[in-house]
Amino acid sequence: MKYLVDHNSKFVHEIQYATDRCKAYTTLEGSKEYTDSPNYISQLESEKSYMKCPYCHEVPLLMD
């Protein structure tokens, strides 16, 4: 799965980049959903005011 949808907070987390900062894995079992569908995520954003988590959707660039 690529996305974790938290229906309580209305945040969409990108699993690959989720960290402790976004608290994606503290979501209660009944209020979370896993999906691979970017169309479903877009629909949640446009129709139900869901937001992408700023911590796992904006991956910082590492510079040497």
All heavy atoms as TSV, in Angstrom:
chain	resi	resn	atom	element	x	y	z
A	1	MET	N	N	0.824	-1.184	0.000
A	1	MET	CA	C	0.000	0.000	0.000
A	1	MET	C	C	0.873	1.255	0.000
A	1	MET	O	O	1.918	1.283	0.625
A	1	MET	CB	C	-0.902	0.025	1.223
A	1	MET	CG	C	-1.930	-1.078	1.291
A	1	MET	SD	S	-3.069	-0.973	-0.081
A	1	MET	CE	C	-3.412	-2.677	-0.320
A	2	LYS	N	N	0.394	2.263	-0.646
A	2	LYS	CA	C	1.162	3.492	-0.763
A	2	LYS	C	C	0.695	4.577	0.204
A	2	LYS	O	O	1.491	5.383	0.672
A	2	LYS	CB	C	1.078	4.009	-2.196
A	2	LYS	CG	C	1.918	5.211	-2.438
A	2	LYS	CD	C	1.944	5.612	-3.880
A	2	LYS	CE	C	2.846	6.815	-4.036
A	2	LYS	NZ	N	3.028	7.215	-5.396
A	3	TYR	N	N	-0.599	4.606	0.515
A	3	TYR	CA	C	-1.154	5.667	1.355
A	3	TYR	C	C	-1.856	5.101	2.584
A	3	TYR	O	O	-2.475	4.038	2.520
A	3	TYR	CB	C	-2.181	6.489	0.567
A	3	TYR	CG	C	-1.631	7.142	-0.667
A	3	TYR	CD1	C	-1.910	6.626	-1.917
A	3	TYR	CD2	C	-0.839	8.280	-0.578
A	3	TYR	CE1	C	-1.417	7.228	-3.069
A	3	TYR	CE2	C	-0.341	8.886	-1.722
A	3	TYR	CZ	C	-0.632	8.351	-2.961
A	3	TYR	OH	O	-0.143	8.944	-4.088
A	4	LEU	N	N	-1.781	5.853	3.666
A	4	LEU	CA	C	-2.543	5.567	4.872
A	4	LEU	C	C	-3.466	6.755	5.090
A	4	LEU	O	O	-3.012	7.892	5.224
A	4	LEU	CB	C	-1.619	5.400	6.080
A	4	LEU	CG	C	-2.264	5.389	7.462
A	4	LEU	CD1	C	-3.230	4.227	7.608
A	4	LEU	CD2	C	-1.221	5.345	8.547
A	5	VAL	N	N	-4.767	6.499	5.091
A	5	VAL	CA	C	-5.764	7.554	5.270
A	5	VAL	C	C	-6.246	7.505	6.716
A	5	VAL	O	O	-6.732	6.467	7.176
A	5	VAL	CB	C	-6.961	7.360	4.313
A	5	VAL	CG1	C	-7.989	8.460	4.514
A	5	VAL	CG2	C	-6.490	7.316	2.872
A	6	ASP	N	N	-6.079	8.613	7.431
A	6	ASP	CA	C	-6.562	8.735	8.808
A	6	ASP	C	C	-7.879	9.494	8.758
A	6	ASP	O	O	-7.903	10.699	8.526
A	6	ASP	CB	C	-5.530	9.478	9.653
A	6	ASP	CG	C	-5.943	9.618	11.103
A	6	ASP	OD1	O	-7.140	9.451	11.407
A	6	ASP	OD2	O	-5.069	9.914	11.937
A	7	HIS	N	N	-8.979	8.772	8.972
A	7	HIS	CA	C	-10.299	9.381	8.845
A	7	HIS	C	C	-10.650	10.267	10.041
A	7	HIS	O	O	-11.536	11.107	9.933
A	7	HIS	CB	C	-11.371	8.308	8.632
A	7	HIS	CG	C	-11.238	7.618	7.311
A	7	HIS	ND1	N	-11.506	8.225	6.103
A	7	HIS	CD2	C	-10.838	6.361	6.999
A	7	HIS	CE1	C	-11.299	7.381	5.109
A	7	HIS	NE2	N	-10.885	6.239	5.625
A	8	ASN	N	N	-9.976	10.100	11.173
A	8	ASN	CA	C	-10.230	10.978	12.324
A	8	ASN	C	C	-9.646	12.363	12.093
A	8	ASN	O	O	-10.309	13.374	12.293
A	8	ASN	CB	C	-9.656	10.389	13.612
A	8	ASN	CG	C	-10.553	9.348	14.219
A	8	ASN	OD1	O	-11.738	9.279	13.913
A	8	ASN	ND2	N	-9.994	8.510	15.058
A	9	SER	N	N	-8.386	12.420	11.693
A	9	SER	CA	C	-7.720	13.713	11.511
A	9	SER	C	C	-7.868	14.260	10.096
A	9	SER	O	O	-7.511	15.404	9.832
A	9	SER	CB	C	-6.234	13.585	11.842
A	9	SER	OG	O	-5.589	12.745	10.899
A	10	LYS	N	N	-8.361	13.415	9.185
A	10	LYS	CA	C	-8.503	13.763	7.762
A	10	LYS	C	C	-7.155	14.078	7.109
A	10	LYS	O	O	-7.022	14.987	6.305
A	10	LYS	CB	C	-9.479	14.918	7.566
A	10	LYS	CG	C	-10.903	14.552	7.874
A	10	LYS	CD	C	-11.857	15.621	7.391
A	10	LYS	CE	C	-13.265	15.088	7.444
A	10	LYS	NZ	N	-14.198	16.024	6.815
A	11	PHE	N	N	-6.140	13.296	7.489
A	11	PHE	CA	C	-4.821	13.403	6.876
A	11	PHE	C	C	-4.530	12.165	6.051
A	11	PHE	O	O	-4.915	11.050	6.413
A	11	PHE	CB	C	-3.718	13.542	7.929
A	11	PHE	CG	C	-3.473	14.956	8.358
A	11	PHE	CD1	C	-3.806	15.374	9.636
A	11	PHE	CD2	C	-2.884	15.874	7.505
A	11	PHE	CE1	C	-3.573	16.668	10.041
A	11	PHE	CE2	C	-2.646	17.176	7.898
A	11	PHE	CZ	C	-2.996	17.570	9.174
A	12	VAL	N	N	-3.823	12.370	4.946
A	12	VAL	CA	C	-3.358	11.287	4.091
A	12	VAL	C	C	-1.845	11.220	4.244
A	12	VAL	O	O	-1.147	12.207	4.028
A	12	VAL	CB	C	-3.732	11.542	2.611
A	12	VAL	CG1	C	-3.174	10.445	1.732
A	12	VAL	CG2	C	-5.241	11.664	2.459
A	13	HIS	N	N	-1.349	10.056	4.638
A	13	HIS	CA	C	0.084	9.863	4.836
A	13	HIS	C	C	0.648	8.997	3.710
A	13	HIS	O	O	-0.008	8.049	3.277
A	13	HIS	CB	C	0.350	9.159	6.176
A	13	HIS	CG	C	-0.183	9.907	7.345
A	13	HIS	ND1	N	0.492	10.958	7.916
A	13	HIS	CD2	C	-1.328	9.757	8.054
A	13	HIS	CE1	C	-0.218	11.421	8.936
A	13	HIS	NE2	N	-1.329	10.714	9.038
A	14	GLU	N	N	1.836	9.326	3.266
A	14	GLU	CA	C	2.519	8.503	2.282
A	14	GLU	C	C	3.420	7.549	3.070
A	14	GLU	O	O	4.390	7.969	3.705
A	14	GLU	CB	C	3.334	9.359	1.313
A	14	GLU	CG	C	3.785	8.580	0.133
A	14	GLU	CD	C	4.219	9.462	-1.027
A	14	GLU	OE1	O	3.910	10.666	-1.029
A	14	GLU	OE2	O	4.865	8.921	-1.925
A	15	ILE	N	N	3.069	6.278	3.060
A	15	ILE	CA	C	3.690	5.292	3.940
A	15	ILE	C	C	5.204	5.245	3.797
A	15	ILE	O	O	5.926	5.145	4.787
A	15	ILE	CB	C	3.069	3.905	3.699
A	15	ILE	CG1	C	1.607	3.931	4.137
A	15	ILE	CG2	C	3.835	2.819	4.444
A	15	ILE	CD1	C	0.839	2.691	3.779
A	16	GLN	N	N	5.708	5.358	2.607
A	16	GLN	CA	C	7.154	5.256	2.366
A	16	GLN	C	C	7.939	6.322	3.127
A	16	GLN	O	O	9.058	6.089	3.543
A	16	GLN	CB	C	7.431	5.379	0.871
A	16	GLN	CG	C	8.889	5.280	0.511
A	16	GLN	CD	C	9.105	5.380	-0.991
A	16	GLN	OE1	O	8.163	5.475	-1.762
A	16	GLN	NE2	N	10.350	5.363	-1.406
A	17	TYR	N	N	7.347	7.489	3.340
A	17	TYR	CA	C	8.053	8.597	3.975
A	17	TYR	C	C	7.515	8.951	5.363
A	17	TYR	O	O	7.947	9.937	5.955
A	17	TYR	CB	C	7.981	9.839	3.077
A	17	TYR	CG	C	8.588	9.604	1.722
A	17	TYR	CD1	C	7.792	9.576	0.581
A	17	TYR	CD2	C	9.944	9.371	1.583
A	17	TYR	CE1	C	8.333	9.348	-0.666
A	17	TYR	CE2	C	10.500	9.135	0.342
A	17	TYR	CZ	C	9.696	9.120	-0.780
A	17	TYR	OH	O	10.235	8.884	-2.015
A	18	ALA	N	N	6.582	8.165	5.878
A	18	ALA	CA	C	5.998	8.458	7.186
A	18	ALA	C	C	7.056	8.332	8.286
A	18	ALA	O	O	7.865	7.414	8.278
A	18	ALA	CB	C	4.837	7.514	7.462
A	19	THR	N	N	7.035	9.288	9.196
A	19	THR	CA	C	7.979	9.288	10.308
A	19	THR	C	C	7.207	9.440	11.619
A	19	THR	O	O	5.995	9.577	11.629
A	19	THR	CB	C	8.974	10.464	10.194
A	19	THR	OG1	O	8.250	11.684	10.363
A	19	THR	CG2	C	9.698	10.469	8.861
A	20	ASP	N	N	7.939	9.455	12.711
A	20	ASP	CA	C	7.314	9.670	14.016
A	20	ASP	C	C	6.670	11.045	14.099
A	20	ASP	O	O	5.720	11.244	14.844
A	20	ASP	CB	C	8.348	9.515	15.135
A	20	ASP	CG	C	8.804	8.071	15.286
A	20	ASP	OD1	O	8.077	7.166	14.854
A	20	ASP	OD2	O	9.895	7.862	15.851
A	21	ARG	N	N	7.188	11.995	13.360
A	21	ARG	CA	C	6.652	13.368	13.408
A	21	ARG	C	C	5.204	13.441	12.938
A	21	ARG	O	O	4.430	14.245	13.443
A	21	ARG	CB	C	7.507	14.292	12.554
A	21	ARG	CG	C	8.876	14.540	13.149
A	21	ARG	CD	C	9.710	15.409	12.268
A	21	ARG	NE	N	9.085	16.719	12.099
A	21	ARG	CZ	C	9.450	17.606	11.194
A	21	ARG	NH1	N	10.446	17.341	10.380
A	21	ARG	NH2	N	8.845	18.761	11.097
A	22	CYS	N	N	4.821	12.633	11.978
A	22	CYS	CA	C	3.459	12.725	11.452
A	22	CYS	C	C	2.470	11.859	12.226
A	22	CYS	O	O	1.269	11.965	11.998
A	22	CYS	CB	C	3.414	12.404	9.968
A	22	CYS	SG	S	3.905	10.749	9.531
A	23	LYS	N	N	2.953	11.013	13.095
A	23	LYS	CA	C	2.099	10.174	13.957
A	23	LYS	C	C	1.113	9.316	13.163
A	23	LYS	O	O	-0.003	9.056	13.602
A	23	LYS	CB	C	1.371	11.029	14.976
A	23	LYS	CG	C	2.295	11.824	15.875
A	23	LYS	CD	C	1.518	12.547	16.938
A	23	LYS	CE	C	2.329	13.484	17.767
A	23	LYS	NZ	N	3.575	13.099	18.270
A	24	ALA	N	N	1.534	8.862	12.012
A	24	ALA	CA	C	0.666	8.055	11.156
A	24	ALA	C	C	0.309	6.721	11.797
A	24	ALA	O	O	-0.792	6.209	11.599
A	24	ALA	CB	C	1.348	7.808	9.812
A	25	TYR	N	N	1.196	6.166	12.572
A	25	TYR	CA	C	0.970	4.826	13.105
A	25	TYR	C	C	0.338	4.833	14.494
A	25	TYR	O	O	0.173	3.791	15.098
A	25	TYR	CB	C	2.277	4.040	13.078
A	25	TYR	CG	C	2.755	3.887	11.660
A	25	TYR	CD1	C	3.811	4.641	11.170
A	25	TYR	CD2	C	2.094	3.051	10.771
A	25	TYR	CE1	C	4.213	4.532	9.847
A	25	TYR	CE2	C	2.480	2.936	9.454
A	25	TYR	CZ	C	3.549	3.677	8.999
A	25	TYR	OH	O	3.930	3.572	7.688
A	26	THR	N	N	-0.048	6.004	14.994
A	26	THR	CA	C	-0.773	6.065	16.263
A	26	THR	C	C	-2.280	6.142	16.029
A	26	THR	O	O	-3.048	6.192	16.982
A	26	THR	CB	C	-0.327	7.287	17.098
A	26	THR	OG1	O	-0.622	8.480	16.373
A	26	THR	CG2	C	1.150	7.229	17.415
A	27	THR	N	N	-2.679	6.127	14.777
A	27	THR	CA	C	-4.096	6.191	14.412
A	27	THR	C	C	-4.805	4.911	14.858
A	27	THR	O	O	-4.279	3.815	14.691
A	27	THR	CB	C	-4.241	6.340	12.888
A	27	THR	OG1	O	-3.512	7.484	12.481
A	27	THR	CG2	C	-5.686	6.482	12.482
A	28	LEU	N	N	-5.990	5.068	15.405
A	28	LEU	CA	C	-6.766	3.914	15.843
A	28	LEU	C	C	-7.122	3.028	14.657
A	28	LEU	O	O	-7.371	3.511	13.556
A	28	LEU	CB	C	-8.033	4.371	16.552
A	28	LEU	CG	C	-7.819	5.174	17.828
A	28	LEU	CD1	C	-9.153	5.672	18.357
A	28	LEU	CD2	C	-7.103	4.340	18.873
A	29	GLU	N	N	-7.185	1.745	14.902
A	29	GLU	CA	C	-7.390	0.755	13.842
A	29	GLU	C	C	-8.669	0.994	13.037
A	29	GLU	O	O	-8.666	0.897	11.823
A	29	GLU	CB	C	-7.420	-0.649	14.464
A	29	GLU	CG	C	-7.177	-1.759	13.488
A	29	GLU	CD	C	-5.852	-1.664	12.760
A	29	GLU	OE1	O	-4.828	-1.339	13.374
A	29	GLU	OE2	O	-5.848	-1.898	11.542
A	30	GLY	N	N	-9.760	1.335	13.666
A	30	GLY	CA	C	-11.026	1.496	12.959
A	30	GLY	C	C	-11.125	2.755	12.123
A	30	GLY	O	O	-12.007	2.877	11.290
A	31	SER	N	N	-10.231	3.707	12.348
A	31	SER	CA	C	-10.330	4.977	11.627
A	31	SER	C	C	-9.255	5.145	10.563
A	31	SER	O	O	-9.081	6.221	10.031
A	31	SER	CB	C	-10.262	6.144	12.616
A	31	SER	OG	O	-9.014	6.160	13.253
A	32	LYS	N	N	-8.529	4.086	10.244
A	32	LYS	CA	C	-7.515	4.207	9.195
A	32	LYS	C	C	-7.804	3.247	8.055
A	32	LYS	O	O	-8.476	2.241	8.222
A	32	LYS	CB	C	-6.116	3.992	9.751
A	32	LYS	CG	C	-5.813	2.613	10.276
A	32	LYS	CD	C	-4.406	2.594	10.843
A	32	LYS	CE	C	-4.107	1.291	11.534
A	32	LYS	NZ	N	-2.784	1.280	12.131
A	33	GLU	N	N	-7.287	3.619	6.909
A	33	GLU	CA	C	-7.524	2.850	5.691
A	33	GLU	C	C	-6.263	2.915	4.834
A	33	GLU	O	O	-5.612	3.950	4.757
A	33	GLU	CB	C	-8.708	3.483	4.955
A	33	GLU	CG	C	-9.014	2.907	3.620
A	33	GLU	CD	C	-10.177	3.614	2.936
A	33	GLU	OE1	O	-10.590	4.710	3.372
A	33	GLU	OE2	O	-10.651	3.056	1.948
A	34	TYR	N	N	-5.918	1.808	4.206
A	34	TYR	CA	C	-4.768	1.755	3.313
A	34	TYR	C	C	-5.255	1.697	1.872
A	34	TYR	O	O	-6.244	1.030	1.571
A	34	TYR	CB	C	-3.923	0.508	3.608
A	34	TYR	CG	C	-3.281	0.536	4.969
A	34	TYR	CD1	C	-3.890	-0.069	6.058
A	34	TYR	CD2	C	-2.062	1.172	5.161
A	34	TYR	CE1	C	-3.304	-0.043	7.313
A	34	TYR	CE2	C	-1.467	1.206	6.410
A	34	TYR	CZ	C	-2.089	0.590	7.478
A	34	TYR	OH	O	-1.505	0.618	8.717
A	35	THR	N	N	-4.562	2.406	0.987
A	35	THR	CA	C	-4.950	2.407	-0.431
A	35	THR	C	C	-3.738	2.677	-1.319
A	35	THR	O	O	-2.735	3.240	-0.870
A	35	THR	CB	C	-6.050	3.454	-0.704
A	35	THR	OG1	O	-6.453	3.352	-2.069
A	35	THR	CG2	C	-5.579	4.860	-0.409
A	36	ASP	N	N	-3.856	2.275	-2.563
A	36	ASP	CA	C	-2.849	2.554	-3.595
A	36	ASP	C	C	-3.374	3.537	-4.630
A	36	ASP	O	O	-2.684	3.868	-5.578
A	36	ASP	CB	C	-2.447	1.264	-4.317
A	36	ASP	CG	C	-1.499	0.416	-3.506
A	36	ASP	OD1	O	-0.707	0.964	-2.731
A	36	ASP	OD2	O	-1.557	-0.828	-3.654
A	37	SER	N	N	-4.599	3.996	-4.465
A	37	SER	CA	C	-5.281	4.767	-5.500
A	37	SER	C	C	-5.088	6.282	-5.354
A	37	SER	O	O	-5.683	6.906	-4.480
A	37	SER	CB	C	-6.773	4.453	-5.457
A	37	SER	OG	O	-7.469	5.285	-6.338
A	38	PRO	N	N	-4.288	6.887	-6.240
A	38	PRO	CA	C	-4.149	8.345	-6.211
A	38	PRO	C	C	-5.467	9.050	-6.565
A	38	PRO	O	O	-5.729	10.161	-6.094
A	38	PRO	CB	C	-3.067	8.655	-7.234
A	38	PRO	CG	C	-2.810	7.405	-7.968
A	38	PRO	CD	C	-3.457	6.276	-7.239
A	39	ASN	N	N	-6.312	8.400	-7.353
A	39	ASN	CA	C	-7.612	8.987	-7.692
A	39	ASN	C	C	-8.503	9.086	-6.459
A	39	ASN	O	O	-9.208	10.080	-6.278
A	39	ASN	CB	C	-8.319	8.162	-8.772
A	39	ASN	CG	C	-7.611	8.251	-10.104
A	39	ASN	OD1	O	-6.917	9.221	-10.396
A	39	ASN	ND2	N	-7.755	7.220	-10.908
A	40	TYR	N	N	-8.466	8.064	-5.623
A	40	TYR	CA	C	-9.245	8.073	-4.381
A	40	TYR	C	C	-8.751	9.185	-3.453
A	40	TYR	O	O	-9.541	9.915	-2.849
A	40	TYR	CB	C	-9.166	6.707	-3.703
A	40	TYR	CG	C	-9.863	6.628	-2.371
A	40	TYR	CD1	C	-11.222	6.907	-2.247
A	40	TYR	CD2	C	-9.170	6.257	-1.227
A	40	TYR	CE1	C	-11.865	6.823	-1.022
A	40	TYR	CE2	C	-9.800	6.174	-0.002
A	40	TYR	CZ	C	-11.150	6.455	0.096
A	40	TYR	OH	O	-11.776	6.373	1.317
A	41	ILE	N	N	-7.439	9.361	-3.372
A	41	ILE	CA	C	-6.849	10.410	-2.531
A	41	ILE	C	C	-7.273	11.785	-3.049
A	41	ILE	O	O	-7.665	12.655	-2.276
A	41	ILE	CB	C	-5.309	10.287	-2.487
A	41	ILE	CG1	C	-4.895	8.935	-1.894
A	41	ILE	CG2	C	-4.690	11.439	-1.735
A	41	ILE	CD1	C	-5.418	8.650	-0.506
A	42	SER	N	N	-7.232	11.977	-4.350
A	42	SER	CA	C	-7.662	13.249	-4.942
A	42	SER	C	C	-9.130	13.524	-4.653
A	42	SER	O	O	-9.518	14.667	-4.381
A	42	SER	CB	C	-7.437	13.242	-6.454
A	42	SER	OG	O	-6.069	13.177	-6.733
A	43	GLN	N	N	-9.932	12.470	-4.709
A	43	GLN	CA	C	-11.360	12.616	-4.416
A	43	GLN	C	C	-11.574	13.027	-2.957
A	43	GLN	O	O	-12.391	13.902	-2.668
A	43	GLN	CB	C	-12.076	11.304	-4.702
A	43	GLN	CG	C	-13.554	11.346	-4.418
A	43	GLN	CD	C	-14.215	9.995	-4.639
A	43	GLN	OE1	O	-13.553	8.978	-4.826
A	43	GLN	NE2	N	-15.525	9.982	-4.608
A	44	LEU	N	N	-10.852	12.409	-2.021
A	44	LEU	CA	C	-10.970	12.782	-0.612
A	44	LEU	C	C	-10.570	14.241	-0.394
A	44	LEU	O	O	-11.219	14.966	0.361
A	44	LEU	CB	C	-10.091	11.872	0.254
A	44	LEU	CG	C	-10.554	10.437	0.445
A	44	LEU	CD1	C	-9.493	9.638	1.204
A	44	LEU	CD2	C	-11.886	10.374	1.153
A	45	GLU	N	N	-9.512	14.667	-1.083
A	45	GLU	CA	C	-9.044	16.051	-0.942
A	45	GLU	C	C	-10.065	17.048	-1.488
A	45	GLU	O	O	-10.336	18.066	-0.852
A	45	GLU	CB	C	-7.708	16.232	-1.662
A	45	GLU	CG	C	-6.569	15.538	-0.973
A	45	GLU	CD	C	-5.273	15.680	-1.743
A	45	GLU	OE1	O	-5.282	15.501	-2.985
A	45	GLU	OE2	O	-4.271	15.965	-1.100
A	46	SER	N	N	-10.606	16.766	-2.641
A	46	SER	CA	C	-11.497	17.735	-3.276
A	46	SER	C	C	-12.921	17.720	-2.710
A	46	SER	O	O	-13.553	18.763	-2.607
A	46	SER	CB	C	-11.540	17.509	-4.785
A	46	SER	OG	O	-12.088	16.247	-5.079
A	47	GLU	N	N	-13.409	16.552	-2.328
A	47	GLU	CA	C	-14.804	16.452	-1.902
A	47	GLU	C	C	-15.001	16.443	-0.392
A	47	GLU	O	O	-16.062	16.811	0.090
A	47	GLU	CB	C	-15.435	15.191	-2.495
A	47	GLU	CG	C	-15.512	15.214	-4.006
A	47	GLU	CD	C	-16.060	13.922	-4.580
A	47	GLU	OE1	O	-16.542	13.059	-3.806
A	47	GLU	OE2	O	-15.989	13.773	-5.813
A	48	LYS	N	N	-13.988	16.011	0.358
A	48	LYS	CA	C	-14.182	15.838	1.802
A	48	LYS	C	C	-13.162	16.585	2.652
A	48	LYS	O	O	-13.028	16.325	3.835
A	48	LYS	CB	C	-14.173	14.352	2.148
A	48	LYS	CG	C	-15.310	13.603	1.466
A	48	LYS	CD	C	-15.440	12.213	1.971
A	48	LYS	CE	C	-16.625	11.549	1.285
A	48	LYS	NZ	N	-16.942	10.270	1.878
A	49	SER	N	N	-12.408	17.480	2.032
A	49	SER	CA	C	-11.450	18.350	2.741
A	49	SER	C	C	-10.333	17.605	3.461
A	49	SER	O	O	-9.855	18.050	4.498
A	49	SER	CB	C	-12.186	19.250	3.740
A	49	SER	OG	O	-13.147	20.033	3.076
A	50	TYR	N	N	-9.904	16.472	2.926
A	50	TYR	CA	C	-8.744	15.776	3.484
A	50	TYR	C	C	-7.487	16.514	3.034
A	50	TYR	O	O	-7.496	17.182	2.001
A	50	TYR	CB	C	-8.700	14.326	3.010
A	50	TYR	CG	C	-9.608	13.401	3.786
A	50	TYR	CD1	C	-10.991	13.562	3.771
A	50	TYR	CD2	C	-9.084	12.358	4.528
A	50	TYR	CE1	C	-11.824	12.716	4.471
A	50	TYR	CE2	C	-9.899	11.499	5.237
A	50	TYR	CZ	C	-11.276	11.682	5.209
A	50	TYR	OH	O	-12.088	10.844	5.917
A	51	MET	N	N	-6.416	16.379	3.811
A	51	MET	CA	C	-5.155	17.044	3.481
A	51	MET	C	C	-4.011	16.042	3.514
A	51	MET	O	O	-4.039	15.096	4.298
A	51	MET	CB	C	-4.868	18.154	4.493
A	51	MET	CG	C	-5.880	19.272	4.462
A	51	MET	SD	S	-5.628	20.491	5.778
A	51	MET	CE	C	-3.903	20.815	5.651
A	52	LYS	N	N	-3.012	16.281	2.683
A	52	LYS	CA	C	-1.810	15.463	2.731
A	52	LYS	C	C	-0.972	15.903	3.925
A	52	LYS	O	O	-0.827	17.097	4.182
A	52	LYS	CB	C	-1.007	15.604	1.441
A	52	LYS	CG	C	-1.699	14.968	0.265
A	52	LYS	CD	C	-0.896	15.098	-0.985
A	52	LYS	CE	C	-1.628	14.432	-2.140
A	52	LYS	NZ	N	-1.008	14.728	-3.418
A	53	CYS	N	N	-0.438	14.936	4.642
A	53	CYS	CA	C	0.398	15.235	5.797
A	53	CYS	C	C	1.646	15.998	5.341
A	53	CYS	O	O	2.344	15.551	4.426
A	53	CYS	CB	C	0.800	13.931	6.481
A	53	CYS	SG	S	2.002	14.148	7.800
A	54	PRO	N	N	1.945	17.131	5.962
A	54	PRO	CA	C	3.107	17.913	5.534
A	54	PRO	C	C	4.442	17.244	5.859
A	54	PRO	O	O	5.449	17.556	5.248
A	54	PRO	CB	C	2.964	19.227	6.303
A	54	PRO	CG	C	2.129	18.880	7.478
A	54	PRO	CD	C	1.205	17.770	7.040
A	55	TYR	N	N	4.446	16.315	6.793
A	55	TYR	CA	C	5.704	15.671	7.192
A	55	TYR	C	C	6.119	14.544	6.257
A	55	TYR	O	O	7.304	14.320	6.044
A	55	TYR	CB	C	5.601	15.124	8.613
A	55	TYR	CG	C	5.366	16.197	9.633
A	55	TYR	CD1	C	4.179	16.240	10.353
A	55	TYR	CD2	C	6.310	17.182	9.874
A	55	TYR	CE1	C	3.955	17.232	11.290
A	55	TYR	CE2	C	6.097	18.182	10.803
A	55	TYR	CZ	C	4.913	18.197	11.502
A	55	TYR	OH	O	4.689	19.182	12.424
A	56	CYS	N	N	5.169	13.829	5.689
A	56	CYS	CA	C	5.564	12.700	4.844
A	56	CYS	C	C	5.295	12.931	3.354
A	56	CYS	O	O	5.614	12.090	2.532
A	56	CYS	CB	C	4.908	11.404	5.317
A	56	CYS	SG	S	3.134	11.410	5.465
A	57	HIS	N	N	4.754	14.073	2.990
A	57	HIS	CA	C	4.566	14.384	1.570
A	57	HIS	C	C	5.588	15.399	1.070
A	57	HIS	O	O	5.746	15.564	-0.120
A	57	HIS	CB	C	3.146	14.900	1.298
A	57	HIS	CG	C	2.156	13.792	1.211
A	57	HIS	ND1	N	1.924	13.088	0.056
A	57	HIS	CD2	C	1.355	13.232	2.142
A	57	HIS	CE1	C	1.019	12.165	0.276
A	57	HIS	NE2	N	0.664	12.232	1.536
A	58	GLU	N	N	6.237	16.089	1.976
A	58	GLU	CA	C	7.286	17.025	1.593
A	58	GLU	C	C	8.606	16.490	2.128
A	58	GLU	O	O	9.034	16.817	3.219
A	58	GLU	CB	C	7.007	18.406	2.161
A	58	GLU	CG	C	5.770	19.036	1.574
A	58	GLU	CD	C	5.482	20.403	2.149
A	58	GLU	OE1	O	6.342	20.949	2.877
A	58	GLU	OE2	O	4.397	20.924	1.880
A	59	VAL	N	N	9.225	15.639	1.353
A	59	VAL	CA	C	10.456	14.983	1.763
A	59	VAL	C	C	11.596	15.996	1.672
A	59	VAL	O	O	11.836	16.576	0.620
A	59	VAL	CB	C	10.755	13.760	0.866
A	59	VAL	CG1	C	12.039	13.090	1.289
A	59	VAL	CG2	C	9.591	12.790	0.907
A	60	PRO	N	N	12.312	16.207	2.772
A	60	PRO	CA	C	13.414	17.178	2.737
A	60	PRO	C	C	14.591	16.667	1.910
A	60	PRO	O	O	14.857	15.477	1.883
A	60	PRO	CB	C	13.821	17.312	4.216
A	60	PRO	CG	C	13.351	16.055	4.836
A	60	PRO	CD	C	12.139	15.605	4.063
A	61	LEU	N	N	15.260	17.580	1.265
A	61	LEU	CA	C	16.448	17.227	0.499
A	61	LEU	C	C	17.644	17.192	1.439
A	61	LEU	O	O	17.827	18.099	2.266
A	61	LEU	CB	C	16.703	18.248	-0.610
A	61	LEU	CG	C	15.634	18.333	-1.699
A	61	LEU	CD1	C	15.974	19.470	-2.650
A	61	LEU	CD2	C	15.529	17.032	-2.447
A	62	LEU	N	N	18.439	16.164	1.314
A	62	LEU	CA	C	19.641	16.069	2.134
A	62	LEU	C	C	20.812	16.624	1.356
A	62	LEU	O	O	21.040	16.257	0.203
A	62	LEU	CB	C	19.907	14.612	2.522
A	62	LEU	CG	C	18.819	13.932	3.351
A	62	LEU	CD1	C	19.167	12.478	3.568
A	62	LEU	CD2	C	18.659	14.646	4.689
A	63	MET	N	N	21.538	17.515	1.977
A	63	MET	CA	C	22.678	18.114	1.298
A	63	MET	C	C	23.944	17.787	2.075
A	63	MET	O	O	23.965	17.806	3.288
A	63	MET	CB	C	22.504	19.617	1.202
A	63	MET	CG	C	21.241	20.010	0.453
A	63	MET	SD	S	21.054	21.757	0.293
A	63	MET	CE	C	21.929	22.010	-1.212
A	64	ASP	N	N	24.987	17.498	1.349
A	64	ASP	CA	C	26.286	17.187	1.970
A	64	ASP	C	C	27.029	18.448	2.305
A	64	ASP	O	O	27.013	19.437	1.724
A	64	ASP	CB	C	27.134	16.314	1.049
A	64	ASP	CG	C	26.503	14.937	0.918
A	64	ASP	OD1	O	25.853	14.488	1.880
A	64	ASP	OD2	O	26.684	14.329	-0.149
